[in-house]
């Protein structure tokens, strides 16, 4: 660490990157050479004694630095008081007073010398001030935070007030700029750095201290990550919740009353339901699933059903059928997502079910039993942890439809092709008619490497076989009819 020196103390000036230029022309400038410099210079016009009063730390590649007060008195930087051991960013042209008042103290101007910069290590990025403003207050960010997943940026205090209002009216937080549901929010230190740089270069954009103090008072968005994920504003370091913070908490029925012998406390972690966006405590030890095994999404229906809690008009809870065992899902019609949403294939499957003489719910239950017995390959079922699936696995409605899709696929594949040749040929002919459907999908398409019941290469052969079969049957019927007519004609003559 070097000590800032007055001009003329050294012959070589090539390593000087900045200097402090006094307003009094009778005093010498202070040259700054190294990355960290303790400034020892004149502080008063009436005294010739040099004093160590600040430290200036260079920021690589940028035209600003950090100044730290190392004296026992307050110094003034661009009109802002800086106490002992406090620091702040400074840029070219900043006015620095090494004392608490202009009267009796020198005034220095901080200047960065372009000759001291290394072009290979520096980069200048143009910034548009209009793109660095909060869309709520329309001012330069103050203590900027970024929300996810949309990544829009706001003042901490502005977004905290917005989030408080959202949860009071809608019980979920929306981004004020794009209206998408906000999952988390946190401080953006990079943008906070740029925020300070802009205010140093454009001091007219700085807001008054009263307005900033009001924003800081309302700024509780640093704890909103826990709020949006757990339903609580209590952080790990401090479980105390202020009155303002408690108003933002999402309602959980067990936070207010005891249900099923349990009531939430200050350390209870909460989960937010994917379906109704309501809150429930995280209790993996009670034996009631709180998330779908197939997609890992959280649903509260099974938990509240286990505790016999019914929606009371105040708290949001899911329908109990949103998360239940696979065997308890009631399927009365073929789901729309079956067979890749191919309506023609769905129609063929419906005809196949009619031919075997079973109702769809009974057929589904029969194949769920085969699922338990592992009688077919599960790889075509597009859910997570497919090897763990049983009839008692808790699944959401979406994952249940995916399982049903796989079961109906294997039902189609298992149809007998011998002993039921006419039925199979009829279904194959129907599939061939849908070869060029509007969705341009092959009938019963291959799923994860499994062969389709009717491939595109078989369509022409199937139609030929079917037409020959129909032609032969027609010829047999015609010959039989001709034979009956011939017998009826010649029978009187045979009696004679």
Number of C-alpha atoms within 10 A of each C-alpha: 11 13 19 23 21 20 15 12 9 9 7 8 14 9 13 17 21 25 22 25 21 21 14 12 8 8 16 17 22 23 25 28 21 18 14 19 20 22 25 18 23 23 22 19 15 10 10 11 11 12 14 17 22 21 23 24 20 22 13 14 14 16 20 23 20 15 25 20 24 19 17 11 13 21 27 19 23 15 12 13 14 20 17 15 14 13 17 14 20 25 20 17 17 18 21 23 23 26 23 17 15 14 11 13 18 20 23 22 19 20 21 20 14 12 13 14 18 12 10 7 9 11 11 8 6 6 10 9 14 10 9 19 19 22 18 15 12 12 17 23 27 22 22 25 26 21 23 16 13 15 13 16 26 30 27 27 25 25 29 24 17 17 23 22 16 17 17 15 10 9 20 19 22 18 22 18 13 9 10 13 15 19 19 20 25 17 19 15 13 9 18 17 13 14 19 19 18 20 17 20 15 11 11 8 13 16 13 8 9 9 10 14 12 12 20 16 11 17 18 21 27 18 20 25 20 20 24 22 15 21 24 27 28 23 16 10 6 8 12 13 15 10 8 13 20 14 15 24 22 25 19 22 23 17 18 11 12 11 15 12 8 12 15 19 11 12 11 17 17 22 25 23 20 14 17 15 18 23 29 29 23 16 15 9 7 9 9 16 23 24 22 22 21 22 15 13 15 20 31 29 25 22 25 22 17 14 13 10 14 15 12 9 7 9 15 21 26 22 17 16 16 18 29 23 18 22 18 14 19 12 16 11 10 18 16 13 15 21 24 15 13 20 18 22 21 21 14 19 21 16 15 18 17 12 10 11 10 12 13 18 14 12 16 20 19 12 19 20 14 15 18 14 10 13 10 13 12 17 14 20 21 18 20 14 11 15 12 10 21 18 16 12 18 26 30 26 16 16 21 22 21 19 25 21 22 21 25 22 22 17 16 16 16 10 14 11 12 9 8 10 11 13 18 16 18 14 17 21 21 18 24 21 14 17 18 12 13 10 12 10 17 20 28 24 20 16 16 10 9 12 12 16 19 20 17 15 8 12 17 12 11 18 18 12 13 17 14 12 14 12 12 12 12 12 12 12 12 12 12 12 12 12 12 11 11 11 12 11 11 10 10 9 8 8 6 5
